[in-house]
Amino acid sequence: MSALQHFLAMGGYAAYVWPAYAVFFIVLIADTLAPRLRRRRVLAELRARLARQNARQERKPLSTPASP
């Protein structure tokens, strides 16, 4: 058995070791992407809220105080 095959076999524990590495990297990637996606969603919500506020302010007529 070559050294690489021996390493990949992990002394007979490859069925446990390689899935553990896979789960670790999946969690690592998810922990990296989740804040980025959340930030993108929050910024989009804030932009939409600001656009609605600006549109509401533009169509609202300026009210003048009534003189008694």
ROKOL-611304 format. One record per residue (C-alpha): y, z, x; residue number from 1; residue in three letters. Coordinates in steps of 0.5 Angstrom, whole numbers, padded with zeros to 4 digits, m for minus. Layout:
REM residues N
<north = Y, up = Z, east = X, nr = NUM, rest = ALA>
...
This chain:
REM residues 68
<north = 0000, up = 0000, east = 0000, nr = 1, rest = MET>
<north = 0007, up = m0002, east = 0003, nr = 2, rest = SER>
<north = 0012, up = 0003, east = 0004, nr = 3, rest = ALA>
<north = 0016, up = 0000, east = m0002, nr = 4, rest = LEU>
<north = 0010, up = 0000, east = m0007, nr = 5, rest = GLN>
<north = 0009, up = 0008, east = m0005, nr = 6, rest = HIS>
<north = 0016, up = 0009, east = m0006, nr = 7, rest = PHE>
<north = 0016, up = 0006, east = m0013, nr = 8, rest = LEU>
<north = 0010, up = 0009, east = m0015, nr = 9, rest = ALA>
<north = 0013, up = 0016, east = m0013, nr = 10, rest = MET>
<north = 0007, up = 0019, east = m0011, nr = 11, rest = GLY>
<north = 0004, up = 0018, east = m0018, nr = 12, rest = GLY>
<north = 0010, up = 0021, east = m0022, nr = 13, rest = TYR>
<north = 0014, up = 0014, east = m0023, nr = 14, rest = ALA>
<north = 0012, up = 0014, east = m0031, nr = 15, rest = ALA>
<north = 0017, up = 0021, east = m0031, nr = 16, rest = TYR>
<north = 0022, up = 0019, east = m0025, nr = 17, rest = VAL>
<north = 0024, up = 0012, east = m0027, nr = 18, rest = TRP>
<north = 0025, up = 0014, east = m0034, nr = 19, rest = PRO>
<north = 0029, up = 0020, east = m0032, nr = 20, rest = ALA>
<north = 0034, up = 0016, east = m0028, nr = 21, rest = TYR>
<north = 0035, up = 0011, east = m0033, nr = 22, rest = ALA>
<north = 0037, up = 0016, east = m0038, nr = 23, rest = VAL>
<north = 0042, up = 0019, east = m0033, nr = 24, rest = PHE>
<north = 0045, up = 0012, east = m0032, nr = 25, rest = PHE>
<north = 0045, up = 0011, east = m0039, nr = 26, rest = ILE>
<north = 0049, up = 0018, east = m0040, nr = 27, rest = VAL>
<north = 0053, up = 0016, east = m0034, nr = 28, rest = LEU>
<north = 0056, up = 0010, east = m0037, nr = 29, rest = ILE>
<north = 0057, up = 0013, east = m0044, nr = 30, rest = ALA>
<north = 0061, up = 0018, east = m0041, nr = 31, rest = ASP>
<north = 0065, up = 0013, east = m0038, nr = 32, rest = THR>
<north = 0066, up = 0008, east = m0043, nr = 33, rest = LEU>
<north = 0067, up = 0013, east = m0049, nr = 34, rest = ALA>
<north = 0074, up = 0016, east = m0047, nr = 35, rest = PRO>
<north = 0076, up = 0009, east = m0046, nr = 36, rest = ARG>
<north = 0074, up = 0006, east = m0052, nr = 37, rest = LEU>
<north = 0077, up = 0012, east = m0056, nr = 38, rest = ARG>
<north = 0084, up = 0011, east = m0052, nr = 39, rest = ARG>
<north = 0084, up = 0004, east = m0054, nr = 40, rest = ARG>
<north = 0082, up = 0006, east = m0062, nr = 41, rest = ARG>
<north = 0088, up = 0012, east = m0062, nr = 42, rest = VAL>
<north = 0093, up = 0007, east = m0059, nr = 43, rest = LEU>
<north = 0092, up = 0002, east = m0064, nr = 44, rest = ALA>
<north = 0092, up = 0007, east = m0069, nr = 45, rest = GLU>
<north = 0099, up = 0009, east = m0066, nr = 46, rest = LEU>
<north = 0102, up = 0002, east = m0066, nr = 47, rest = ARG>
<north = 0100, up = 0001, east = m0073, nr = 48, rest = ALA>
<north = 0103, up = 0008, east = m0075, nr = 49, rest = ARG>
<north = 0109, up = 0006, east = m0072, nr = 50, rest = LEU>
<north = 0109, up = m0001, east = m0075, nr = 51, rest = ALA>
<north = 0109, up = 0002, east = m0082, nr = 52, rest = ARG>
<north = 0114, up = 0007, east = m0080, nr = 53, rest = GLN>
<north = 0119, up = 0001, east = m0078, nr = 54, rest = ASN>
<north = 0117, up = m0003, east = m0084, nr = 55, rest = ALA>
<north = 0119, up = 0003, east = m0089, nr = 56, rest = ARG>
<north = 0125, up = 0004, east = m0085, nr = 57, rest = GLN>
<north = 0127, up = m0003, east = m0085, nr = 58, rest = GLU>
<north = 0126, up = m0004, east = m0093, nr = 59, rest = ARG>
<north = 0129, up = 0002, east = m0095, nr = 60, rest = LYS>
<north = 0137, up = 0001, east = m0097, nr = 61, rest = PRO>
<north = 0142, up = 0005, east = m0093, nr = 62, rest = LEU>
<north = 0144, up = 0011, east = m0098, nr = 63, rest = SER>
<north = 0151, up = 0013, east = m0099, nr = 64, rest = THR>
<north = 0153, up = 0020, east = m0101, nr = 65, rest = PRO>
<north = 0156, up = 0020, east = m0108, nr = 66, rest = ALA>
<north = 0163, up = 0022, east = m0108, nr = 67, rest = SER>
<north = 0165, up = 0027, east = m0114, nr = 68, rest = PRO>
